[in-house]
Amino acid sequence: MGSFEAHVVTAADGCQSPAGLCTAGRVWGGIQGSYAFTMTNAIPNGEPTVPTVLFFTGHSIVTLKSGDVVLGTDTGAIDLPPGQGGFASLITFHPGGSGSTANATGQIRLRGEFDPIAGTTSGDYFGTICTP
């Protein structure tokens, strides 16, 4: 259990998201370190009463305080402008992959707020990362 905060990363700063959204920030609490998120896909939810809510997938790279790098696949929903900015996601950590230094497993569930004017996200998480 813990918290996170991040800022939006633009294409000029290295965001290579095909869906147009990257963030980078820090995580603290049970998991401590920094992270970078790249959205890889976003699709409309199909419900006309909440057209600003999109389902998304993406990838997270978490650099733990120990220096270990763990990789996760994100799935979730986000309410983009002019919506209210809430989001929830599930990050599933998996072993291996380019850039990984730890064969991590586990899941964390996030809930938070996206502030497009400030270019920030923040919220809390619950779950674990298991490293060998």
C-alpha positions in Angstrom: 0.0 0.0 0.0 1.3 3.5 -0.8 1.1 6.5 -3.0 2.3 7.8 -6.3 2.7 11.1 -8.2 3.9 11.9 -11.7 4.0 14.4 -14.4 3.1 14.1 -18.1 6.1 13.5 -20.4 5.8 15.0 -23.8 7.1 13.8 -27.2 9.8 16.5 -26.9 11.0 14.8 -23.6 11.0 11.3 -25.1 7.4 10.1 -24.9 7.0 7.5 -27.7 3.4 6.5 -26.9 1.2 5.5 -29.9 -1.8 6.6 -27.8 -0.2 10.0 -26.9 0.3 9.7 -23.1 3.4 9.1 -21.0 4.1 9.9 -17.3 7.1 9.7 -15.0 7.2 10.1 -11.3 7.8 8.4 -8.0 6.1 5.8 -5.8 6.4 5.5 -2.0 5.0 3.4 0.8 5.4 -0.4 0.5 7.1 0.1 -2.9 9.7 2.8 -3.1 11.3 4.2 -6.2 10.6 5.9 -9.5 8.5 4.9 -12.5 7.7 5.6 -16.1 4.4 4.8 -17.8 3.7 4.6 -21.6 0.2 4.2 -22.8 0.1 1.9 -25.8 -3.6 1.8 -26.6 -6.8 3.6 -25.7 -10.2 2.8 -27.0 -13.7 4.3 -26.3 -15.8 2.5 -23.7 -18.8 2.3 -26.0 -21.2 3.9 -23.4 -22.7 7.2 -24.8 -23.4 8.5 -21.3 -19.7 8.7 -20.4 -17.9 9.2 -23.8 -14.8 10.7 -22.2 -13.9 7.4 -20.4 -11.4 5.3 -22.3 -10.1 1.8 -21.7 -6.3 1.7 -21.9 -3.3 -0.6 -21.9 0.3 0.4 -21.4 3.7 -0.5 -19.9 5.4 0.6 -16.7 9.0 0.5 -15.8 9.6 0.8 -12.0 13.1 1.4 -10.7 13.1 0.3 -7.0 15.0 2.0 -4.3 17.3 -1.1 -4.4 18.2 -0.3 -8.0 16.3 -3.3 -9.4 14.2 -2.5 -12.5 10.8 -4.3 -12.8 8.4 -4.3 -15.7 4.7 -4.2 -15.7 1.8 -4.3 -18.1 -1.0 -1.8 -17.3 -4.7 -2.2 -18.0 -7.4 0.3 -16.9 -9.8 3.1 -17.5 -9.3 6.8 -17.5 -11.7 9.8 -17.8 -9.9 12.3 -20.1 -10.8 15.9 -20.6 -13.4 17.3 -20.7 -14.2 14.4 -18.2 -13.5 14.4 -14.5 -10.0 13.0 -14.6 -10.4 9.8 -12.5 -8.6 6.6 -13.4 -8.1 3.1 -12.1 -5.6 0.5 -13.3 -4.1 -2.9 -12.6 -0.4 -3.3 -13.2 0.7 -6.9 -13.6 4.5 -7.4 -13.1 6.3 -10.0 -15.2 9.8 -11.4 -15.3 12.3 -10.7 -18.0 12.2 -8.3 -20.9 14.5 -5.6 -22.1 15.7 -3.4 -19.3 14.6 -5.7 -16.5 17.1 -6.5 -13.8 14.7 -8.4 -11.5 12.4 -11.3 -12.4 9.5 -9.6 -10.6 5.9 -10.9 -10.3 2.8 -9.5 -8.6 0.1 -7.0 -9.1 -0.8 -3.5 -7.8 -4.1 -1.8 -8.2 -4.0 2.0 -8.6 -6.7 4.7 -8.3 -6.0 8.3 -8.9 -6.6 11.6 -10.6 -5.3 13.0 -13.8 -5.0 16.8 -13.9 -4.5 17.8 -17.6 -4.0 21.5 -16.7 -1.2 20.9 -14.2 0.0 17.9 -16.3 0.1 15.6 -13.3 -1.3 12.3 -11.9 -1.5 11.3 -8.3 -3.2 8.6 -6.2 -2.7 5.5 -4.2 -2.0 1.8 -4.8 -2.5 -1.5 -3.1 -0.6 -4.8 -3.9 2.9 -6.3 -4.1 5.9 -6.7 -6.2 7.8 -9.9 -5.5 11.4 -10.1 -6.5 13.7 -13.1 -6.1 
